[in-house]
Amino acid sequence: MNYEMLVGKRVLVVEDEYLIAEDVRTALTMVGAEVVGPCATVAAAIQASALAPAPDAAVLDINLAGERVFPAAARLVDRGVPCLFTTGYDDIAIPELFAHCPRLRKPAGLRAMLDALATLVAPAAP
């Protein structure tokens, strides 16, 4: 897949596992995206969700040290930020408010994440 649509996009990364967060940050940087974060806590993610300008997209781990990311995700969705969830949970664990958000089951590869993000930020077909 071509990742040109990620060049210059501000992508919020919310992940509490340091090595995964660094891998995601590196992959996004390599394709030309600007990384916001990574954020390892819900509080940090909420703070980052209020930044101006808003991120162009967000990659959100659902479980951050036992706390669910949904309060931050709700703020992002309210601002029109497309969100991609990464999780080991079944789909039923994701509230209906986020039914439209794509999700990747962990462990997901970086290519799958980049593909999903590229699709998420691609302009809608006329």
Secondary structure, 3 states (H helix, E strand, C coil): CCCHHHCCCEEEEECCCHHHHHHHHHHHHHCCCEEEEEECCHHHHHHHHCCCCCCCEEEEECEECCEECHHHHHHHHHCCCCEEEEECCCHHHCCHHHCCCCEEECCCCHHHHHHHHHHHHCCCCC
